[in-house]
């Protein structure tokens, strides 16, 4: 049981104080006294005066996060002491409560305590977890959760943007790149495909263009419009409405598509205008033409929309995944002919460093990327020595940015991510890769005393790299890790391992041999 003690200091001859130990929940008859020798000065031990009382935690609890009565999800009133200044791996089978203990209890409580210091207005901007069902948690440091999550669905998010390495690289090309003669200086934003200053005007910084063609929208030209030759048109009433509009416009919908005039086919598929015409559902072509001449009142006025407009509008605005997938069937993607798939304006691609434009540099694996900048970071590159003679300010920029790049890259390489490129989009990453990228950004921040709660950090990693993904003393020093792993064999090398099993009650994490 956790006990708070009151220590009453009484001065005794020499260099000793008499410490009167009184349990906060004890009876007066249970009071015990001890005499211990402690360093003292005129004001007493640790700046306290004689006779002054203070509270002290149970010394046996030091160095542990003490959890009592955890009942979150499938946890059944669990009591456990988790080492605080160590790598701790939570292992067991699925459904045993590992994530409930690590994320829903430890991290949720750490987040709750942090948000208590934030104003209620700002608190609404955070994604808050539920308050955990637990009686007591003591010794809990600030926590950062790095969970298994898929990347952002947008292709604009990349490895470089997640790790902030792209920011440094853009600054390097802006300040110290090799410009063509006569080209004005570009700001760092001009090297980003996600800004108006840098994005290719043709593909809007995506690197690919999506087009619709007659072949993609009309797969079988032997069919008539009434037989749904234009497959890209909407189904059910929407398609029938467009066919009725074409009849009112005088188009023969019972003629095979390939026999229609080219001008008529192009207008149906690619017209920009959207005329409004009277619609007479179920009438024949002759009856409709006669009704129009006589100005007979129609059932309604219909607005025509070309097949291309319908496909692009559906793809860009629909919230339905099924509708978006259907529209994508009629679109053909290919590299942008203006930027050659590099996503940037031409003037940005004319700036080079080490003979490569920024898109080509971002396409290098990070292991090779690190080797390229290591000589600049160590001030051993011949180009850097020559640059100091001609442009000392530029040489200083190159050296400092290269040093920062190599510092960040070293953590990524330790985590087994040297095969990734900066341009790789995050939707193509595995949850484990994305989790380790986020971990690297936290490590580089040099926060001290923070516990990182991770979920399967080696997911998607080659087995021989598992050890580096679990712990690295060179970067984990001064930081703590609580790691959830579903297979016990993955946690055997960890200094501490906590097995979540049925009927587990109060126990300390087992001590393991260090890595």
Protein Blocks (a to p, Z undefined) as FASTA:
>chain_A
ZZdddddddddehjddcdddddfkbcfklpccddddddddfkogehiaehiacddddfkl
goiacdehiaghjbghiacdddfbbcdddeddehilpmmmmmmmmmmmmmmmmmmmpcfk
lmmmpccddddddfbdghiacddddddddddfbfkbcfklmnommmmmmmmmmmmpccde
hiacddfklmcckbfklpcfklnonopacdddfklmmmblmbcfklomalmbcehjllmm
mmmmmmmnopafkbcfklpcfklmmmmmmpmbdcdddddehiafklmmmmmmnopacfbd
cddddfklmmmmmmmmpcbfklmmmmmmmpccdddfklnonopafklmmpceehiafklm
mmpcfklmmmmmmmmmnopafklmmmmmmmmmlmmmmmmmmmmmmmmmmmmmmnopmmpc
fklcfklpcfklmmmmmmmmmmmnopghiacddehklgoiafklmmmmmpcfklmgoiac
ddddfbfklmmmpmbdcdddehiacddddddddZZ
